[in-house]
C-alpha cells in the first residue's frame, strides 16, 4: 500500500542501541583489563581447555590478512563503518514485531564498533579468550567477536523461522 510507513506502524527499533552501547562498553572494558593484567602471548590457565592469552590481531577473523603490509587496518575500519551505517539504517526500518532481528543487529553493531575502536586507536584488535583441545587451538577472540557471532547466529536462525503471513491489512506478521 503506502511506501511510507508511520512510526507507529514500524515501531522504533533504534531503542535497541542501548544494547549496542552495552556491548561496546563490556568489550572495551574487558580488553582494557586484559591489557593491564596479562602479558602478551603468555597463557593464563582458567580451566581445562580455556586460557586467557592476550594477543594482537592486525587482520580480520582468524587473523585473515594479518600479514598484509598495513593497508588492511584502514580497509577493515572502512568496511566496518559502512556495515555499521547499513545496520543502523536496517534497524531504523524494522517493524514493531521484529524484535529478534533488532537484537541481532544491535549485537553485531556493538561488536563491529568495539573492534573498530581497537583498529583506529591501536592498529590491531585485542584478543584474549583462548580455547583449545589437546594440541588444537582455536584462534583467540574477544567479547566483540562473541557479540558478532551471537548476532549472526540469531540472523541465521531467523531465516528458518516461519515465513511472514499476510495479515490482510497490508502488514506482514509472523505466526
Buried (B, 14 or more C-beta within 10 A) or exposed (E): EEEEBEEEEBBEBBEBBEBBEBBBEBBBEBBEEBBEEBEEEEBBEEEEEBBBBBBBBBBBEEBEBBEEEEEBBEBBBEBBBEBBEEBBEBBEEBBBBBEBBBBBBBBBBBBBBBBBBBBEEBEBBBBBBBEBEEEEEEBBBBBBBBBBBBBBEBBEEEEEEEEBEEEEEEBEEEE
